[in-house]
Amino acid sequence: MSKARVVVSKIISKQMSASEAAAAYGVSRQHVHRWLARYRDQGFDGLELRSRRPHSNPRRTASEVAERIVALRRELAGQGLDHGPQTICWHLEQQHLPVPSTSTIRRILVAAGLVAPEPRKRPKSSYRRFEADQPNQCWQSDFTHWQLADGTSVEIINWLDDHSRYLLAAIARPRISGEDVVTTFLAAADAHGLPQSTLTDNGSVYTSRFTGGRNGFEYLLANLGIAQKNGHPNHPQTQGKIERFHQTLKRWLAAQPAAATLDDLQAQLYRFQHIYNELRPHRALKRLTPAAAYAATPKARPATTIGDPGHYRLRYDRTDNHGKMSIRRAGRMHHLGVGASNAHRRVLAIADQTTVTVIDLTTGEVLSTHTIDPDRNYWRNQQKSPGRWPGRNQ
């Protein structure tokens, strides 16, 4: 029996007065009289313990906002996109809805049964985190495996800006080769400018430092004045951003209809690139999109450049049967004699204000150099000893 029932029973049975009962049971006289008032109104049932929880909370999340939070969680998860509390906050802002704290959103998701318990993770404070200060200061690259609808294995190479997480390129190939690394890098450079450095693992398509010599990508970076960085062997954490990006990409692809062909997969990658860069906030960027972060800061440039860094062109092509190729300059077509021994080669032509240099895309060998003469249609090879960049140490 509760203390309130005992005290009221003693008083109504005339065994004690209110003052005597208050003194005997260690409560105030005012509290005794409150119990008596509740007894008169509701009987002994009114003396049961009551919750002190308020009947209303003016700061409680509105039901329509809570419903939208749950709906966003399910929608984003169904699309294979990030669907954590911070991402949901960003979407609520975009939809001009009230934005609760992330802890409130988490409580709503837990109450809705949408959060699976996870084991304790390594604390973030234990990681040593690096981030480039400017866009184009460092590009990370790696490739990952995927399967088409019929089970055919393909590979996807990605280029990611370290500072902004901006996805510069995502290209699908049957198998990534050294030439694919060069051509995808050059396409990204044509669209976004040259980076100051690159960071990759030690795969043979990126470096030949463990097998002797240089591959085409290494020669290209050296000739463009771009610093090349490679992670420590068996330590993928060095390229942590691109490794984590692959998880995001694969989760999104898994939520899409399986691509039947390589072209179908590439179309999905273009769509993902737009969503990832323009429509998806990034936690590491304080809920900015990668596109916004990439555009917010002046871009870095290579430490050393070819001629005037604002006046160069990159063109990749294949020489013809006679070892010749063409390049357009100032609206006029010019022909370059690379050499008959260099017929049918995949090449890169680098043009500054005075010179065009042609490099083999597979080996990185400098095949020819040509002095720009606007008055001549044909520019001869001025290089006498192959394999050297004019005036530059290899």
Buried (B, 14 or more C-beta within 10 A) or exposed (E): EEEBBBBBBBBEEEEBEBEEBBEEBEBEEEEBEEBBEBBEEEEBEBBEEEEEEEEEEEEEBEEEBBEBBBEBBEEBBEBBBBBBBBBBBBBBEEEEBEBBEBEBBBBBBEEBEBBEEEEEEEEEEEEEEEEBEBBBBBBBBBBBEBEBEEEBEBBBBBBBBBBBBBBBBBBBBEEBBBBBBBBBBBBBBEEBBBBBBBBBBBBEBBBBEEEEEBBBBBBBBBBBBBBBEBBEEEEEEBBBBBBEBBEBBBBBBEEBEBBEBBEBBBEBBEEBBEBBBEEBBBEBBEBBBBBBBBEEBEBBBBEEBBEEBEEBEBBBBEBEEEBBBEBEEEEEEBBBBBBEEBBEBBBBBBBBEEBBBBBBBBBBBBBBBBEBEEEEEEBEBEBEEBEBBEEEEE
